[in-house]
Amino acid sequence: MYLRGMVGGYFVTDQSKKASIIESSLNVASGFVLSWLTWCFIVGSIFNINTNVKQGFKVTCLFTCVSLIRCYVWRRVFNHFQNRRDSAK
């Protein structure tokens, strides 16, 4: 992270690309676990959806990859606009 300055008594930082991907990965990994547990123990039984473990794992992996990319892209977009706004001042 890079120190940008003080705002309201708090230090404001920019996040490096490496830090963004690490944060996004941890966020998505925890979402993967929660999604997998929810599917296995709640969704399948409530809606009577019968899939085997391999099918459920593949679907969860697909959505996890999409989520990781989405998280990273949005973080970089917001970082870009924040940096543009700060440099215009």
LUMBA-962819 format. One record per residue: x, y, z negated of N, C-alpha, C in turn. Coordinates in nm, 3 decimals, always signed. Atoms other than C-alpha are relative to their C-alpha. Layout:
# LUMBA-962819
+---------+---------+---------+---------+---------+---------+---------+---------+---------+
|      nu |      nv |      nw |     cau |     cav |     caw |      cu |      cv |      cw |
+---------+---------+---------+---------+---------+---------+---------+---------+---------+
|       X |       Y |       Z |       X |       Y |       Z |       X |       Y |       Z |
...
+---------+---------+---------+---------+---------+---------+---------+---------+---------+
This chain:
# LUMBA-962819
+---------+---------+---------+---------+---------+---------+---------+---------+---------+
|      nu |      nv |      nw |     cau |     cav |     caw |      cu |      cv |      cw |
+---------+---------+---------+---------+---------+---------+---------+---------+---------+
|  +0.084 |  -0.118 |  +0.000 |  +0.000 |  +0.000 |  +0.000 |  +0.088 |  +0.124 |  +0.000 |
|  -0.073 |  -0.124 |  -0.010 |  +0.111 |  +0.350 |  +0.070 |  -0.073 |  +0.108 |  -0.079 |
|  +0.058 |  -0.105 |  +0.081 |  +0.054 |  +0.637 |  -0.172 |  -0.038 |  +0.118 |  +0.089 |
|  +0.046 |  -0.112 |  -0.080 |  -0.155 |  +0.910 |  -0.011 |  -0.011 |  +0.127 |  -0.083 |
|  +0.012 |  -0.119 |  +0.083 |  -0.213 |  +1.148 |  -0.304 |  -0.101 |  -0.020 |  -0.111 |
|  +0.094 |  +0.004 |  +0.110 |  -0.439 |  +1.231 |  -0.595 |  -0.136 |  +0.053 |  +0.046 |
|  +0.136 |  -0.046 |  -0.025 |  -0.817 |  +1.259 |  -0.562 |  -0.078 |  -0.022 |  -0.128 |
|  +0.078 |  +0.011 |  +0.123 |  -1.020 |  +1.334 |  -0.872 |  +0.075 |  -0.069 |  -0.113 |
|  -0.078 |  +0.061 |  +0.106 |  -0.737 |  +1.223 |  -1.097 |  +0.045 |  -0.143 |  +0.027 |
|  -0.037 |  +0.136 |  -0.036 |  -0.691 |  +0.890 |  -0.918 |  +0.093 |  +0.002 |  +0.121 |
|  -0.085 |  +0.013 |  -0.117 |  -0.418 |  +0.787 |  -0.679 |  -0.077 |  -0.070 |  +0.111 |
|  +0.066 |  +0.058 |  -0.117 |  -0.555 |  +0.713 |  -0.331 |  +0.109 |  -0.062 |  +0.087 |
|  -0.102 |  +0.069 |  -0.078 |  -0.366 |  +0.461 |  -0.121 |  -0.056 |  -0.045 |  +0.133 |
|  +0.032 |  +0.063 |  -0.128 |  -0.365 |  +0.343 |  +0.237 |  +0.042 |  -0.144 |  -0.011 |
|  -0.032 |  +0.142 |  +0.004 |  -0.361 |  -0.028 |  +0.287 |  +0.077 |  -0.036 |  +0.126 |
|  -0.076 |  +0.046 |  -0.116 |  -0.098 |  -0.183 |  +0.511 |  -0.080 |  -0.109 |  +0.071 |
|  +0.068 |  +0.106 |  -0.074 |  -0.207 |  -0.428 |  +0.779 |  +0.016 |  -0.133 |  -0.070 |
|  -0.025 |  +0.125 |  +0.073 |  -0.048 |  -0.710 |  +0.579 |  -0.092 |  -0.010 |  -0.121 |
|  +0.088 |  +0.000 |  +0.117 |  -0.240 |  -0.611 |  +0.265 |  -0.146 |  -0.019 |  +0.042 |
|  +0.136 |  +0.016 |  -0.050 |  -0.561 |  -0.588 |  +0.471 |  -0.031 |  -0.145 |  +0.032 |
|  +0.026 |  +0.140 |  -0.037 |  -0.525 |  -0.941 |  +0.607 |  +0.001 |  -0.089 |  -0.123 |
|  -0.001 |  +0.078 |  +0.122 |  -0.439 |  -1.078 |  +0.262 |  -0.132 |  +0.017 |  -0.076 |
|  +0.126 |  -0.025 |  +0.070 |  -0.740 |  -0.911 |  +0.101 |  -0.117 |  -0.064 |  +0.074 |
|  +0.108 |  +0.059 |  -0.079 |  -0.969 |  -1.018 |  +0.386 |  +0.001 |  -0.152 |  -0.010 |
|  -0.011 |  +0.146 |  +0.009 |  -0.839 |  -1.375 |  +0.369 |  -0.051 |  -0.051 |  -0.134 |
|  +0.048 |  +0.040 |  +0.132 |  -0.900 |  -1.400 |  -0.005 |  -0.151 |  +0.017 |  -0.012 |
|  +0.144 |  -0.025 |  +0.001 |  -1.244 |  -1.250 |  +0.036 |  -0.074 |  -0.110 |  +0.077 |
|  +0.065 |  +0.102 |  -0.083 |  -1.332 |  -1.495 |  +0.313 |  +0.016 |  -0.139 |  -0.061 |
|  -0.022 |  +0.131 |  +0.063 |  -1.179 |  -1.794 |  +0.130 |  -0.099 |  -0.022 |  -0.114 |
|  +0.098 |  +0.014 |  +0.109 |  -1.396 |  -1.728 |  -0.174 |  -0.140 |  -0.014 |  +0.057 |
|  +0.129 |  +0.015 |  -0.067 |  -1.694 |  -1.685 |  +0.059 |  -0.018 |  -0.139 |  +0.058 |
|  +0.005 |  +0.136 |  -0.054 |  -1.608 |  -2.019 |  +0.221 |  -0.042 |  -0.099 |  -0.109 |
|  +0.031 |  +0.092 |  +0.111 |  -1.615 |  -2.199 |  -0.113 |  -0.145 |  +0.017 |  -0.045 |
|  +0.139 |  -0.023 |  +0.042 |  -1.941 |  -2.035 |  -0.218 |  -0.099 |  -0.048 |  +0.105 |
|  +0.087 |  +0.045 |  -0.108 |  -2.097 |  -2.105 |  +0.121 |  -0.010 |  -0.153 |  +0.004 |
|  -0.003 |  +0.147 |  -0.003 |  -1.989 |  -2.468 |  +0.116 |  -0.080 |  -0.059 |  -0.115 |
|  +0.073 |  +0.049 |  +0.117 |  -2.121 |  -2.523 |  -0.237 |  -0.150 |  +0.027 |  +0.013 |
|  +0.141 |  -0.034 |  -0.020 |  -2.447 |  -2.345 |  -0.154 |  -0.064 |  -0.094 |  +0.100 |
|  +0.054 |  +0.091 |  -0.101 |  -2.494 |  -2.557 |  +0.157 |  -0.018 |  -0.141 |  -0.057 |
|  +0.004 |  +0.138 |  +0.051 |  -2.413 |  -2.883 |  -0.019 |  -0.106 |  -0.022 |  -0.106 |
|  +0.083 |  +0.025 |  +0.117 |  -2.617 |  -2.834 |  -0.333 |  -0.135 |  +0.072 |  +0.000 |
|  +0.126 |  -0.076 |  +0.004 |  -2.896 |  -2.589 |  -0.250 |  -0.074 |  -0.005 |  +0.133 |
|  +0.070 |  -0.015 |  -0.128 |  -2.979 |  -2.528 |  +0.118 |  -0.046 |  -0.134 |  +0.056 |
|  +0.036 |  +0.130 |  -0.056 |  -2.969 |  -2.889 |  +0.234 |  -0.118 |  -0.064 |  -0.070 |
|  +0.108 |  +0.064 |  +0.075 |  -3.196 |  -3.010 |  -0.042 |  -0.131 |  +0.079 |  +0.005 |
|  +0.122 |  -0.081 |  -0.003 |  -3.443 |  -2.719 |  -0.038 |  -0.070 |  -0.011 |  +0.135 |
|  +0.060 |  +0.001 |  -0.133 |  -3.496 |  -2.724 |  +0.339 |  +0.002 |  -0.138 |  +0.066 |
|  -0.003 |  +0.138 |  -0.048 |  -3.448 |  -3.100 |  +0.377 |  +0.076 |  -0.012 |  +0.133 |
|  -0.085 |  +0.005 |  -0.118 |  -3.168 |  -3.054 |  +0.633 |  +0.103 |  -0.110 |  -0.024 |
|  -0.092 |  +0.113 |  +0.016 |  -2.972 |  -3.373 |  +0.681 |  +0.117 |  +0.012 |  +0.097 |
|  -0.123 |  -0.001 |  -0.078 |  -2.616 |  -3.328 |  +0.803 |  +0.104 |  -0.074 |  -0.080 |
|  -0.107 |  +0.067 |  +0.075 |  -2.307 |  -3.523 |  +0.719 |  +0.104 |  +0.105 |  -0.042 |
|  -0.100 |  -0.090 |  +0.056 |  -2.011 |  -3.371 |  +0.538 |  +0.085 |  +0.064 |  +0.110 |
|  -0.085 |  -0.050 |  -0.109 |  -1.804 |  -3.337 |  +0.858 |  -0.071 |  +0.111 |  +0.079 |
|  +0.076 |  -0.101 |  -0.074 |  -2.079 |  -3.143 |  +1.041 |  -0.011 |  +0.129 |  -0.080 |
|  +0.012 |  -0.117 |  +0.086 |  -2.134 |  -2.909 |  +0.749 |  +0.132 |  +0.075 |  -0.013 |
|  -0.133 |  -0.061 |  +0.012 |  -1.760 |  -2.848 |  +0.715 |  +0.036 |  +0.076 |  +0.127 |
|  -0.031 |  -0.066 |  -0.127 |  -1.723 |  -2.764 |  +1.086 |  -0.078 |  +0.131 |  +0.015 |
|  +0.082 |  -0.120 |  -0.010 |  -2.011 |  -2.515 |  +1.077 |  +0.053 |  +0.107 |  -0.096 |
|  -0.053 |  -0.094 |  +0.098 |  -1.873 |  -2.354 |  +0.761 |  +0.133 |  +0.058 |  +0.047 |
|  -0.129 |  -0.049 |  -0.053 |  -1.525 |  -2.328 |  +0.921 |  -0.021 |  +0.102 |  +0.111 |
|  +0.028 |  -0.092 |  -0.111 |  -1.667 |  -2.161 |  +1.232 |  -0.043 |  +0.137 |  -0.053 |
|  +0.047 |  -0.126 |  +0.055 |  -1.854 |  -1.898 |  +1.034 |  +0.105 |  +0.069 |  -0.085 |
|  -0.108 |  -0.058 |  +0.078 |  -1.554 |  -1.847 |  +0.808 |  +0.099 |  +0.073 |  +0.090 |
|  -0.091 |  -0.066 |  -0.095 |  -1.329 |  -1.766 |  +1.105 |  -0.061 |  +0.130 |  +0.052 |
|  +0.070 |  -0.120 |  -0.046 |  -1.587 |  -1.519 |  +1.237 |  +0.000 |  +0.106 |  -0.110 |
|  +0.004 |  -0.092 |  +0.113 |  -1.614 |  -1.361 |  +0.893 |  +0.137 |  +0.063 |  -0.025 |
|  -0.135 |  -0.051 |  +0.021 |  -1.236 |  -1.324 |  +0.857 |  +0.033 |  +0.108 |  +0.103 |
|  -0.025 |  -0.098 |  -0.107 |  -1.209 |  -1.145 |  +1.192 |  -0.083 |  +0.125 |  -0.022 |
|  +0.089 |  -0.114 |  +0.024 |  -1.509 |  -0.924 |  +1.113 |  +0.052 |  +0.087 |  -0.115 |
|  -0.051 |  -0.073 |  +0.117 |  -1.367 |  -0.826 |  +0.772 |  +0.124 |  +0.082 |  +0.037 |
|  -0.125 |  -0.066 |  -0.036 |  -1.025 |  -0.740 |  +0.912 |  -0.024 |  +0.117 |  +0.095 |
|  +0.027 |  -0.105 |  -0.098 |  -1.160 |  -0.538 |  +1.206 |  -0.066 |  +0.120 |  -0.068 |
|  +0.065 |  -0.112 |  +0.066 |  -1.394 |  -0.328 |  +0.989 |  +0.095 |  +0.075 |  -0.091 |
|  -0.095 |  -0.067 |  +0.088 |  -1.117 |  -0.257 |  +0.738 |  +0.094 |  +0.089 |  +0.081 |
|  -0.091 |  -0.079 |  -0.083 |  -0.883 |  -0.141 |  +1.015 |  -0.071 |  +0.121 |  +0.062 |
|  +0.077 |  -0.111 |  -0.057 |  -1.158 |  +0.074 |  +1.175 |  -0.016 |  +0.111 |  -0.104 |
|  +0.018 |  -0.101 |  +0.104 |  -1.232 |  +0.251 |  +0.846 |  +0.133 |  +0.065 |  -0.038 |
|  -0.132 |  -0.054 |  +0.029 |  -0.861 |  +0.292 |  +0.775 |  +0.042 |  +0.100 |  +0.109 |
|  -0.034 |  -0.087 |  -0.113 |  -0.812 |  +0.444 |  +1.123 |  -0.071 |  +0.136 |  -0.012 |
|  +0.074 |  -0.125 |  +0.009 |  -1.089 |  +0.701 |  +1.076 |  +0.039 |  +0.081 |  -0.124 |
|  -0.047 |  -0.070 |  +0.120 |  -0.971 |  +0.784 |  +0.724 |  +0.132 |  +0.072 |  +0.029 |
|  -0.129 |  -0.060 |  -0.033 |  -0.619 |  +0.848 |  +0.855 |  -0.016 |  +0.117 |  +0.097 |
|  +0.026 |  -0.110 |  -0.094 |  -0.754 |  +1.064 |  +1.142 |  -0.054 |  +0.122 |  -0.073 |
|  +0.058 |  -0.109 |  +0.077 |  -0.959 |  +1.269 |  +0.898 |  +0.106 |  +0.068 |  -0.087 |
|  -0.103 |  -0.056 |  +0.086 |  -0.663 |  +1.313 |  +0.664 |  +0.103 |  +0.079 |  +0.078 |
|  -0.101 |  -0.071 |  -0.080 |  -0.426 |  +1.418 |  +0.942 |  -0.056 |  +0.129 |  +0.060 |
|  +0.061 |  -0.121 |  -0.054 |  -0.676 |  +1.680 |  +1.066 |  -0.001 |  +0.113 |  -0.102 |
|  +0.004 |  -0.102 |  +0.107 |  -0.661 |  +1.862 |  +0.731 |  +0.124 |  +0.083 |  -0.001 |
+---------+---------+---------+---------+---------+---------+---------+---------+---------+
